[in-house]
Amino acid sequence: MKKKVAIVAGGDQSEVVVSLKSANGLLSFMDKDKYDVYIVTVIGGNWEVEYNNEKYPIDKNDFSFTVGQEKINFDYAYITIHGTPGEDGKLQGYFDLIKMPYSSCGVLASALTYNKFTCNTYLKNFGIPVAKSLRLRNINNYTEQEIIDTVGLPCFIKPNDGGSSFGVTKVKTQDQISFALKKAFEEGAEVVVESFMQGTEITCGIYRAGGKTTVFPITEVVSENEFFDYDAKYKGQVKEITPARIPEEVANVVRKQTEKIYNIIGAHGIIRVDYIITNDNVVNLLEVNTTPGMTPTSFIPQQVRAAGLNIGDVLSEIIEG
């Protein structure tokens, strides 16, 4: 009998549209000879599954649904929510409680990496280079001059607990700070301000299954815009070059650092780590993504192809593992 796999998408933030695209990507990748695959959307309190072109409510007591007199239980959940509650550990805690196996990092690793400032501060203690930064819990935490004195200009102001470049602004002058803070606080309760690092932006995926760790080829990100913003990510205003055009000795540092981060946070499944390589060849951490995008054009599927692997096989390894 084939396992029933729920691709869990949706979420409660602006990234919901990206999550739904990732769900359809995963649906196209998964081996239908091995699995019966369903898309389950979790948006606020509305949890429902699509089955035979109809929508059915999910029973939150055991993550099942009923069609007529038949109760259908899932064997596995593949989480592809970008943002809360699927990237911050909340959904992982729920699945732990009902003993449902799932694809992503556990509660602690998810909660840690979801908070950019906390994650980078934590990893800095293990020798991972990061940008100067500060965290704001309300718009009046710091004066504009204090922000400049701490991180300098230019800098990035962004939500501390969001992704897909929603609410992110590259700030070059003091008079841009107020607007950037307002924009970021519209996306989340906390804001992180980071110093700008000049260099080459890259990203590297990794997963572990069956006791084997695989680090994917590195992707170089060359945005046509001021930085790798939403339009660059999702409207094609970027060049994504895999493998990245960086020296092999630097690439080796990236691979080792990515695996080190995976081990430090106790990751599971596929994660993606974003970096800036500054002109002195220092590999600086930007952020850790524990539910990376999985559309056909997302970084991870690109890197899987560049590695000569089949994305369906990779997903099967994770599910079976």
Secondary structure, DSSP 8 states (H G I E B T S, - for coil): --EEEEEEEE-SSTTHHHHHHHHHHHHHHS-TTTEEEEEEEEETTEEEEEETTEEEE-BTTTTEEEETTEEEE-SEEEE---STTTSSSHHHHHHHHTT--BSS--HHHHHHHHSHHHHHHHHHTTT--B--EEEESSTTSS-HHHHHHHH-SSEEEEETT--TTTT-EEE-SGGGHHHHHHHHHTT-S-EEEEE---EEEEEEEEEEETTEEEE---EEEEESSSSS-HHHHHSS-EEEESS-SS-HHHHHHHHHHHHHHHHHHT--EEEEEEEEEETT--EEEEEEESS---STTSHHHHHHHHTT--HHHHHHHHHH-
